[in-house]
């Protein structure tokens, strides 16, 4: 097997070490020969090292060459290596292609290695489908997850996924936890939910007592389901992977040999007493009858919940006739013991059902309302996280969910702290903090609940804060509410690093511009020549203060006094934003022009103070002429100079039109400068539109000014010349889904910018 594997130059295609035992041929053969009990020492991890860069994640050039061998190995590898191989292929399929920035332009465009690897998987879809009949539920679930991200193979994989989902369990006990069947239902919902509405309805119950959501009917509740949503302790969840959430957005990409894995995740060929897939039924053993006194009517709870989510994603149901289905999904979502809670899927979602519901606004909000409306503290952490997911996803969610969230704050205030911690989403964390944070992160809709936030600011701001005070203060600051001023002032100078390490100046400072006078003493203490030892980043503070404009003028002398001449350039953007009111620091700015660095930005700042362009256009053009890598820094300064910077147009055009390296530069900044200087939109609109295509857009916070937001603003300034951008801007301005990830405030920032741009383009 593995024909030709020794002839491929693997070390030129991926960063494997030089040692023979770390080479691809050795590792592939080691996987086939490896015993089943090696755990985290599986040779699959060695292959991953040269295939997927977890920081991106990005796929190295070796991936398309290796996929055929990975598929071949799944046919013979023992457990748990088969599951790990399938998960590795999924990591490859969802990753971005590796970009070699040192690539010779003469070699032509760099191939999309991830797309080539997916094509290789699609070509071998028949071999992957055979894994749906594997004896290991984990391998089946992992395979379904892989097939879900190969839409080009759907005509061949969907029938097999349906067949496996409908397959009767091997034992009555297995009927309660067939992870493979559940994953197959989720994969069908992921690939083609709309075409399978009737099939999902068929899965929701037996033929003689099945609810028909398509006609608004409710069927009877499964008598074996627990009314409080708790997982049946007799349910067997063998073979399911135990999640370790990772901060990179995809749960599978940063798996590493050093990561902690539950030993139960690795299916051994040795007998597992909980593994009912491999267990033979002993007719004399009465224990199985005590565990399962009677055959279930219909499908098990998790499978029906997955089918209900698929029905929602298909666009059907979710109305008044579907309360029982909504309760069913809510029960599974609230149950930390559900097999779905440990099944690997995609993203940060509470469960794989959440990931499917993300495609169905009406169902997602209905299930979340059901969860959040349940009184008391029981499972409150999971319920609050479900609400957070909905608010991150849907623009309509805050208005629907915040009334219940405020009610849960009141419930939690009357709940003993020990119980609040026990019922939190993160063990040991006070769930009251999560409830307050949920309101604070909900965007401008949180203004209606500012009193709820302000009520959590109790005690002396100079003393250790109650846990819920920090998210309350952040929420009020983002609203520009004056009640946070004592607490925000205390946070600027506090040395309580563990309490304030997550505070972001870009979120807190810009919306408080109306209260600049009240905050100036605290900011002077942090930014001045004898700074208080605070933990809010100094440079980020300077960047955030740019939004204050002239209101930041009283801070400049103290900032200039603190900074050594070498670092004075860090305050130049702030000086320029303050404008003529920055006359007090004009001598320090002029002194920079006698040096040998930052001459262009210094000349620009001097222009902003005096109104005379002087040497600024020529110096900035010289800064940009050598390399386009400073475009993000220099082009916005040229943009503000406008027609006075005409001498910089050749350098701007050179980098904007560069066929080999242009994609590496900030083309949005270059396009904005060209438009501001020349008023000629030729060739500029399409690159700006291209920058808006990504979803989600970067998480900017209120103080950010990324390329996407800058592109929206630039299209607005072009007026009717940017008419072709109207559909894209309309989707950002009025679409139901947020365009950012996990950031309601940032989404609203983009939304307002798009609405203003549409007004300018359409002349309404």
C-alpha positions in Angstrom: 0.0 0.0 0.0 0.9 3.7 -0.2 2.3 3.3 -3.7 4.6 6.1 -4.7 4.8 7.7 -1.2 8.6 7.5 -1.1 9.1 9.4 -4.3 7.3 12.6 -3.2 9.6 15.4 -1.8 7.6 15.8 1.4 10.0 18.1 3.2 9.7 20.7 0.4 5.9 20.6 0.8 5.6 20.9 4.6 7.7 21.7 7.7 8.4 18.1 8.8 11.7 17.7 10.7 14.6 16.0 9.0 14.6 12.9 11.1 13.5 9.8 9.3 11.0 8.9 12.0 9.2 12.2 11.4 9.0 11.7 7.7 5.6 11.2 5.9 6.3 7.6 4.6 7.4 6.5 8.1 4.4 8.1 9.8 1.9 6.6 7.4 3.2 3.1 7.9 3.4 3.7 11.7 -0.3 4.7 11.7 -1.2 1.4 10.0 0.9 -0.6 12.5 0.2 1.4 15.6 -1.7 -0.4 18.4 -5.0 1.0 19.6 -3.9 2.2 23.0 -1.3 4.8 22.1 -3.6 7.7 23.0 -2.1 11.1 22.4 1.0 9.5 21.0 -0.7 8.6 17.8 1.5 9.1 14.7 -1.4 11.1 13.2 -0.2 14.1 15.2 3.2 13.9 13.5 1.4 14.1 10.1 -0.7 17.1 11.3 2.5 19.0 12.1 3.5 19.3 8.4 -0.1 19.8 7.1 -1.9 22.3 9.2 -0.6 25.5 10.7 -2.9 25.9 13.7 -2.4 29.7 14.1 -4.4 30.4 10.9 -5.3 27.8 10.3 -3.6 27.3 7.0 -2.9 24.2 4.9 0.6 23.6 3.6 1.3 22.5 0.0 1.6 18.8 1.1 -2.1 18.5 1.8 -3.4 17.6 -1.7 -0.6 15.1 -2.2 -1.3 13.4 1.2 -5.1 13.2 1.1 -5.1 10.0 -1.1 -2.8 8.2 1.4 -4.9 9.5 4.4 -8.0 8.0 2.8 -6.2 4.7 2.1 -5.0 4.6 5.7 -8.5 4.9 7.1 -9.3 1.6 5.6 -6.8 -0.3 7.7 -5.8 1.8 10.7 -7.0 0.6 14.1 -9.0 2.7 16.5 -8.6 5.5 17.5 -6.3 6.4 14.5 -9.2 6.1 12.0 -11.1 8.8 13.8 -8.0 11.0 14.1 -7.3 10.6 10.4 -10.8 11.7 9.4 -10.6 14.6 11.8 -7.3 15.7 10.2 -8.9 15.6 6.8 -11.7 17.8 8.2 -9.1 20.3 9.5 -7.6 20.4 6.0 -11.0 20.9 4.4 -12.0 23.9 6.5 -8.6 25.7 6.6 -7.3 28.5 4.4 -4.5 27.8 1.9 -1.0 28.6 2.9 0.5 31.8 1.4 4.2 31.9 0.8 5.1 35.6 0.9 8.6 34.9 -0.4 7.2 33.2 -3.5 8.9 34.2 -6.8 6.3 36.3 -8.8 7.6 34.6 -11.9 6.2 31.3 -10.6 2.7 32.6 -11.1 -0.2 32.6 -8.7 0.1 30.3 -5.7 -2.3 27.3 -5.9 -5.2 27.0 -3.4 -3.9 24.0 -1.5 -7.0 23.7 0.6 -9.2 23.6 -2.5 -7.0 21.0 -4.1 -7.1 18.9 -1.0 -11.0 19.1 -0.9 -11.1 18.1 -4.6 -9.0 15.0 -3.7 -11.4 14.1 -1.0 -14.4 14.5 -3.3 -12.8 12.2 -5.8 -12.6 9.6 -3.0 -16.0 10.2 -1.5 -17.0 6.5 -2.1 -14.2 5.4 0.2 -15.1 7.9 2.8 -18.8 6.9 2.7 -17.8 3.3 3.6 -16.6 4.7 7.0 -20.3 5.5 7.9 -20.6 1.7 8.5 -17.7 1.7 10.9 -18.2 -0.1 14.3 -16.9 3.0 16.1 -19.5 5.8 16.7 -16.7 8.3 16.9 -15.5 7.4 13.4 -19.0 7.6 12.0 -19.6 11.0 13.6 -16.2 12.3 12.4 -16.9 11.0 8.9 -20.3 12.7 8.8 -18.7 15.9 9.9 -16.1 15.7 7.1 -18.8 15.0 4.5 -20.7 18.0 5.7 -17.9 20.3 4.5 -17.6 18.6 1.0 -20.7 20.0 -0.8 -19.3 18.9 -4.2 -19.6 15.3 -3.1 -23.2 15.7 -1.8 -24.9 13.8 -4.7 -22.9 10.7 -3.6 -22.9 11.2 0.1 -26.4 12.4 1.0 -28.0 9.0 0.3 -25.5 7.2 2.5 -25.9 9.8 5.3 -29.7 9.3 5.2 -29.3 5.5 5.2 -27.0 5.6 8.2 -29.2 8.0 10.1 -32.2 5.7 9.6 -30.3 2.5 10.5 -31.8 0.8 13.6 -29.4 0.6 16.5 -27.8 -2.7 17.2 -29.1 -2.9 20.7 -32.0 -1.3 22.6 -29.5 0.5 24.8 -27.7 1.8 21.7 -31.0 3.4 20.6 -30.5 6.1 23.2 -27.1 7.3 22.1 -26.2 6.6 18.5 -23.8 9.4 18.0 -23.2 8.4 14.4 -26.8 8.6 13.5 -27.1 12.1 15.1 -24.1 13.3 13.2 -25.5 12.1 9.9 -28.7 14.0 10.5 -26.6 17.1 11.3 -24.6 16.6 8.1 -27.7 16.4 6.0 -28.9 19.6 7.6 -25.6 21.2 6.9 -25.5 20.2 3.2 -29.1 20.3 2.0 -31.6 21.2 4.7 -34.2 22.7 2.3 -34.5 19.6 0.2 -35.0 17.3 3.3 -37.8 19.0 5.2 -40.1 16.0 4.8 -37.3 13.6 5.8 -36.6 15.5 9.0 -40.2 15.4 9.8 -40.2 11.6 9.3 -37.4 11.3 11.8 -39.3 13.1 14.5 -41.4 10.2 15.6 -43.0 6.9 14.6 -45.4 6.9 11.7 -48.5 6.4 13.8 -47.7 9.2 16.3 -45.4 11.6 14.5 -45.9 15.4 14.6 -46.1 17.0 11.2 -44.4 20.3 11.6 -45.0 21.1 7.9 -48.7 21.3 8.7 -48.4 22.8 12.1 -49.3 19.7 14.1 -47.9 18.7 17.5 -47.2 15.1 18.3 -47.1 13.5 21.7 -44.0 14.0 23.8 -41.8 10.9 24.0 -42.7 9.4 27.4 -39.0 8.5 28.0 -37.9 12.1 27.7 -37.4 13.9 31.0 -39.7 17.0 31.3 -36.9 19.1 32.8 -34.5 18.4 30.0 -32.1 16.4 32.1 -30.2 13.6 30.4 -31.3 10.1 31.2 -28.5 8.6 33.3 -28.9 5.3 31.5 -28.2 6.9 28.1 -24.9 5.5 26.7 -22.7 8.0 25.0 -19.9 5.7 23.9 -17.6 6.8 21.2 -18.3 10.5 21.4 -15.3 12.9 21.4 -14.8 15.0 24.5 -14.5 18.7 23.4 -11.8 21.0 24.5 -12.9 24.4 23.2 -10.1 26.3 21.5 -9.8 30.0 21.0 -9.4 29.9 17.2 -12.9 29.6 16.2 -12.7 26.0 14.9 -12.7 23.3 17.6 -10.7 20.9 15.6 -7.9 23.0 14.2 -5.7 23.5 17.2 -5.8 19.9 18.4 -2.3 19.0 19.4 -0.5 16.1 21.0 -0.1 18.1 24.1 -3.8 18.8 24.3 -5.8 17.0 26.9 -8.1 14.2 25.6 -10.5 12.1 27.5 -9.3 8.5 27.5 -12.8 7.5 26.5 -12.3 9.3 23.2 -9.9 6.7 21.9 -11.8 3.6 20.9 -9.8 0.6 21.7 -10.1 -2.7 20.2 -10.2 -4.0 23.7 -13.6 -4.5 25.1 -15.2 -1.4 26.6 -18.0 -2.3 29.0 -19.9 0.8 27.9 -19.5 0.1 24.2 -22.8 -1.3 23.1 -21.9 -1.2 19.5 -19.6 -4.2 20.1 -21.5 -5.9 22.9 -23.2 -9.2 22.3 -26.5 -9.6 24.0 -26.7 -12.3 26.7 -30.3 -13.6 26.9 -29.6 -14.5 30.5 -28.4 -11.1 31.5 -31.4 -9.2 33.1 -29.4 -6.0 33.6 -30.1 -4.7 30.1 -33.9 -5.1 30.8 -33.6 -3.2 34.0 -31.8 -0.4 32.1 -34.3 -0.3 29.3 -37.6 -1.8 30.5 -39.4 -1.3 27.2 -38.6 -0.5 23.6 -38.6 3.2 22.9 -41.4 4.7 20.8 -39.7 6.4 17.9 -36.2 7.8 17.8 -34.0 8.8 20.7 -34.1 12.4 22.0 -30.9 13.7 20.5 -31.6 12.3 17.1 -35.1 14.0 17.1 -33.5 17.2 18.3 -31.1 17.1 15.4 -34.0 16.4 13.1 -35.9 19.4 14.5 -32.9 21.6 14.0 -32.7 20.4 10.4 -36.4 21.1 9.9 -35.8 24.6 11.2 -32.8 25.1 8.8 -35.0 24.0 6.0 -37.2 27.0 6.5 -40.3 25.1 7.7 -42.0 25.3 11.1 -40.9 27.4 14.0 -44.4 28.8 14.4 -47.2 28.4 17.0 -47.7 24.7 16.2 -44.1 23.7 17.0 -43.9 24.4 20.7 -43.2 20.8 21.5 -40.3 20.7 19.1 -38.9 23.9 20.4 -39.1 22.5 23.9 -37.3 19.3 22.7 -34.4 21.3 21.3 -34.3 23.6 24.3 -34.1 20.6 26.6 -31.1 19.1 24.7 -29.4 22.5 24.6 -29.8 22.9 28.4 -28.5 19.4 29.2 -24.8 19.3 29.9 -25.1 15.5 29.9 -26.4 15.2 26.4 -24.2 13.3 23.9 -24.6 16.3 21.6 -22.7 18.4 24.2 -19.5 16.3 23.5 -19.9 15.9 19.8 -17.4 17.8 17.7 -18.8 20.1 15.1 -17.7 23.6 14.1 -17.3 27.0 15.9 -17.9 28.0 19.5 -21.5 26.8 19.6 -23.2 25.4 22.6 -23.8 22.2 20.7 -23.9 21.0 17.1 -27.7 21.8 17.2 -26.7 25.4 17.7 -24.5 25.4 14.7 -27.5 24.2 12.6 -29.9 26.7 14.1 -27.5 29.5 13.2 -29.0 29.1 9.7 -32.6 29.5 10.9 -33.4 32.8 12.6 -36.9 32.1 13.6 -36.1 28.7 15.2 -32.9 29.9 16.8 -34.7 32.7 18.5 -37.7 30.6 19.5 -35.4 28.0 21.1 -33.4 30.7 22.9 -36.5 32.4 24.1 -37.7 29.1 25.6 -34.4 28.6 27.3 -34.1 32.1 28.7 -37.7 32.4 29.8 -37.4 29.5 32.2 -37.2 31.0 35.7 -34.6 30.1 38.4 -30.9 29.4 38.3 -31.0 25.8 37.1 -28.7 25.4 34.1 -28.6 29.2 33.9 -25.1 29.3 32.6 -25.9 27.3 29.5 -29.1 29.2 28.9 -27.2 32.5 29.1 -24.6 31.2 26.7 -27.4 30.2 24.2 -28.7 33.7 24.4 -25.3 35.1 23.8 -24.9 33.0 20.7 -28.2 34.3 19.3 -27.2 37.9 20.0 -23.9 37.4 18.3 -25.7 36.0 15.3 -29.0 37.9 14.8 -29.6 41.6 14.8 -33.2 41.1 16.0 -32.1 39.0 19.0 -31.4 41.8 21.6 -34.9 43.2 21.4 -36.4 39.7 21.9 -34.1 38.3 24.5 -32.9 41.2 26.8 -36.2 41.5 28.7 -35.8 37.8 29.8 -32.1 38.4 30.5 -32.9 41.3 32.8 -35.3 38.9 34.6 -32.6 36.4 35.0 -30.4 39.0 36.7 -33.2 39.6 39.2 -33.5 35.8 39.8 -29.7 35.5 40.3 -29.6 38.3 42.8 -31.8 36.2 45.0 -29.8 33.0 44.4 -27.0 32.1 46.8 -23.6 32.7 45.3 -22.6 29.1 45.7 -25.5 28.0 43.6 -24.8 30.7 41.0 -21.3 29.3 40.6 -22.4 25.7 40.5 -24.9 26.4 37.7 -22.6 28.6 35.7 -21.4 27.8 32.2 -17.8 27.8 33.4 -17.5 25.9 36.6 -16.7 28.2 39.5 -17.6 31.4 37.6 -20.5 33.4 39.0 -23.4 33.2 36.5 -24.5 36.7 37.6 -21.4 38.0 35.9 -22.5 36.2 32.7 -26.0 37.7 32.9 -24.6 41.2 33.3 -22.0 40.6 30.5 -24.8 39.4 28.2 -26.6 42.7 28.5 -23.4 44.7 28.2 -22.4 43.0 25.0 -25.8 43.4 23.2 -25.1 46.7 21.5 -27.2 49.8 21.7 -30.2 47.7 22.8 -28.5 47.5 26.2 -29.4 51.2 26.7 -32.9 50.2 27.8 -31.2 48.2 30.6 -28.6 50.8 31.7 -30.2 50.9 35.1 -29.7 47.2 35.5 -26.0 47.7 34.7 -25.6 50.7 37.0 -27.1 48.8 39.9 -24.2 46.5 39.8 -21.7 49.3 40.5 -21.7 49.1 44.3 -19.1 49.9 46.9 -15.9 51.9 46.6 -14.3 51.9 43.1 -10.9 52.2 44.7 -11.4 48.9 46.5 -11.7 45.4 45.0 -14.8 45.3 42.8 -17.7 42.9 42.9 -17.3 40.5 40.1 -20.3 41.8 38.1 -19.0 45.4 38.3 -16.5 45.1 35.5 -18.9 44.0 32.7 -21.4 46.6 34.1 -18.8 49.4 33.8 -17.8 48.3 30.3 -21.4 48.2 29.2 -22.1 51.7 30.5 -18.9 53.1 29.0 -19.8 51.8 25.6 -23.1 53.6 26.0 -21.4 56.8 27.0 -23.2 56.7 30.4 -21.7 59.1 33.0 -22.4 56.7 35.8 -19.4 54.6 34.9 -16.9 57.5 35.3 -15.7 56.8 38.9 -15.2 53.2 38.0 -13.6 53.8 34.7 -11.2 56.3 36.3 -10.3 53.8 38.9 -9.7 51.1 36.3 -7.3 53.3 34.3 -4.9 53.5 37.3 -5.5 50.2 39.0 -2.7 47.6 39.4 -5.3 44.8 39.8 -4.1 43.1 36.7 -6.2 40.0 37.1 -9.3 42.0 37.3 -8.7 44.5 34.5 -6.6 42.5 32.0 -9.4 42.2 29.5 -10.3 45.9 29.4 -9.9 47.4 25.9 -9.2 51.1 25.5 -10.6 51.0 22.0 -14.0 50.0 23.5 -14.0 52.2 26.5 -12.5 55.6 25.5 -14.2 56.6 22.2 -17.9 56.6 23.4 -16.9 58.7 26.5 -15.8 61.7 24.5 -18.7 63.8 25.9 -17.2 63.2 29.3 -13.6 64.1 28.4 -13.3 66.7 31.1 -14.3 64.3 33.8 -11.9 61.6 32.6 -8.9 63.8 31.9 -7.4 63.6 35.4 -7.4 59.8 35.4 -5.9 59.8 31.9 -3.2 62.3 32.8 -2.2 60.0 35.7 -1.8 57.1 33.3 -0.4 58.9 30.3 1.7 61.6 31.9 5.3 61.8 32.9 4.9 60.0 36.2 2.4 57.4 35.2 0.4 55.3 37.6 1.1 51.7 37.1 -2.0 50.8 35.2 -2.7 47.8 32.9 -4.5 49.5 30.0 -2.1 49.5 27.1 -0.5 52.9 26.6 -0.3 52.9 22.8 -3.9 51.6 22.5 -4.9 54.5 24.7 -3.3 57.0 22.4 -5.0 55.3 19.4 -8.4 55.4 21.1 -8.0 59.1 22.0 -7.8 60.0 18.3 -11.6 59.7 18.2 -11.9 62.6 20.8 -10.3 65.1 18.4 -9.8 68.5 20.0 -11.2 67.3 23.3 -7.9 65.4 23.9 -5.8 68.6 23.7 -5.3 68.9 27.5 -3.5 65.5 27.5 -0.9 66.3 24.8 1.6 68.3 26.9 1.8 65.6 29.5 2.1 62.9 26.9 4.9 64.8 25.0 6.7 65.4 28.3 6.7 61.7 29.1 7.9 60.4 25.7 11.5 60.5 24.7 12.2 62.1 21.3 12.6 58.6 19.8 9.0 57.7 20.7 7.3 61.0 20.1 6.1 59.7 16.7 3.6 57.5 18.6 1.6 60.5 19.5 1.6 62.0 15.9 -1.8 60.6 14.9 -3.3 62.0 18.1 -1.7 65.4 17.4 -3.2 65.4 13.9 -6.6 64.5 15.3 -6.5 67.4 17.8 -5.5 69.8 15.0 -4.9 73.5 15.8 -5.6 72.9 19.5 -2.3 71.0 19.6 -0.3 74.1 19.3 1.3 73.5 22.7 3.3 70.5 21.3 4.3 72.2 18.0 7.9 72.6 19.1 8.3 68.8 19.7 6.7 68.1 16.3 9.0 70.5 14.5 12.0 68.9 16.2 11.2 65.6 14.6 11.7 67.2 11.1 15.4 67.6 12.1 15.8 63.9 12.6 16.0 61.0 10.2 12.8 59.0 10.9 9.1 59.6 10.7 9.6 62.8 8.7 6.4 62.3 6.7 4.0 61.8 9.6 5.7 64.7 11.5 5.3 67.0 8.5 1.6 65.9 8.3 1.0 66.6 12.0 2.6 70.0 11.6 0.2 70.7 8.7 -2.8 69.7 10.9 -1.6 72.2 13.5 -0.7 75.1 11.2 -2.8 74.6 8.1 0.3 74.8 5.9 1.1 71.5 3.9 4.7 72.5 3.6 6.9 69.4 3.0 4.2 66.9 4.0 3.2 65.7 0.5 6.7 65.2 -0.7 7.9 63.5 2.4 4.9 61.2 2.6 5.3 60.3 -1.1 9.0 59.5 -0.5 8.0 57.3 2.5 5.6 55.3 0.2 7.8 55.2 -2.9 10.1 52.5 -1.6 7.6 49.9 -0.4 3.9 49.4 -0.3 4.0 47.7 3.1 3.5 51.1 4.8 0.4 51.9 2.8 -1.9 51.4 5.8 0.1 54.0 7.7 1.0 56.6 5.0 -2.0 56.5 2.6 -4.6 57.8 5.2 -2.4 60.8 5.8 -2.2 61.5 2.1 -6.0 61.0 1.9 -6.5 63.8 4.4 -4.2 66.1 2.4 -6.4 65.6 -0.6 -5.5 67.3 -3.9 -2.5 68.9 -2.2 -0.8 65.5 -2.3 -1.0 65.1 -6.1 2.7 64.4 -6.2 2.1 61.1 -4.4 -0.3 59.7 -7.0 2.4 57.8 -9.0 3.6 56.0 -5.9 0.0 55.2 -4.8 -0.9 53.9 -8.3 2.3 51.8 -8.4 1.4 49.9 -5.3 -2.3 49.7 -6.0 -1.8 48.2 -9.5 1.1 45.9 -8.6 0.2 42.5 -10.1 2.6 40.5 -8.0 2.6 42.1 -4.5 -0.5 44.4 -4.6 -2.6 41.8 -2.6 -0.1 42.2 0.3 -0.6 45.9 0.7 -3.6 47.7 2.2 -5.4 48.4 -1.1 -8.3 49.9 0.7 -6.1 52.7 2.1 -4.5 53.1 -1.3 -7.9 53.4 -3.0 -9.2 55.9 -0.5 -6.1 58.1 -1.0 -6.4 58.0 -4.8 -10.0 58.9 -4.7 -9.5 61.8 -2.2 -6.6 63.2 -4.3 -7.9 62.7 -7.9 -11.7 62.3 -7.5 -11.4 59.5 -10.2 -13.1 56.3 -9.2 -11.8 54.3 -12.2 -10.7 50.9 -11.0 -11.3 51.6 -7.4 -14.8 50.3 -6.6 -14.2 46.6 -7.3 -11.2 46.3 -4.9 -13.2 48.0 -2.2 -16.1 45.7 -2.8 -13.9 42.7 -2.7 -12.7 43.7 0.8 -16.3 43.5 2.0 -16.9 39.9 0.9 -15.5 38.1 3.9 -17.9 36.9 6.6 -17.4 37.4 9.4 -15.6 40.7 9.2 -12.9 41.4 11.8 -13.8 42.1 15.3 -13.0 45.9 15.6 -14.6 47.1 18.7 -15.8 50.8 18.8 -12.2 52.1 18.5 -11.1 50.1 15.5 -10.8 51.3 11.9 -10.1 48.3 9.9 -10.0 48.0 6.1 -13.6 46.8 5.8 -15.0 49.7 7.7 -12.7 52.1 5.7 -14.0 50.5 2.5 -17.6 51.1 3.4 -16.9 54.8 4.2 -14.9 55.2 1.0 -17.7 53.8 -1.2 -20.0 56.4 0.4 -17.8 59.3 -0.4 -17.7 58.2 -4.0 -21.4 58.8 -4.3 -23.1 57.6 -7.5 -19.8 56.4 -8.9 -20.1 53.5 -6.4 -23.6 52.5 -7.5 -22.5 48.9 -8.1 -21.8 48.6 -4.4 -25.5 49.2 -3.4 -26.4 45.4 -3.1 -23.4 44.7 -0.9 -23.9 47.7 1.3 -27.6 46.9 1.6 -26.8 43.5 2.9 -24.6 45.0 5.5 -27.0 47.8 6.4 -30.2 45.9 6.6 -29.5 42.1 6.5 -30.8 40.0 9.4 -27.4 38.5 10.2 -24.5 40.2 11.8 -21.4 40.7 9.7 -18.9 40.4 12.6 -18.1 37.4 14.7 -19.1 37.5 18.4 -19.3 41.3 18.4 -22.7 43.1 18.4 -21.1 46.5 18.9 -18.7 46.1 16.0 -21.6 44.9 13.8 -23.6 48.0 14.6 -20.6 50.1 13.7 -20.5 48.5 10.3 -24.3 48.7 9.9 -24.4 52.5 10.6 -21.5 53.1 8.2 -23.3 51.2 5.5 -26.5 53.1 6.0 -24.7 56.4 5.7 -22.9 55.2 2.6 -26.2 54.2 1.0 -27.6 57.6 1.7 -24.7 59.3 0.0 -24.7 56.9 -3.0 -28.5 57.0 -3.6 -28.9 60.6 -2.7 -31.8 59.9 -0.5 
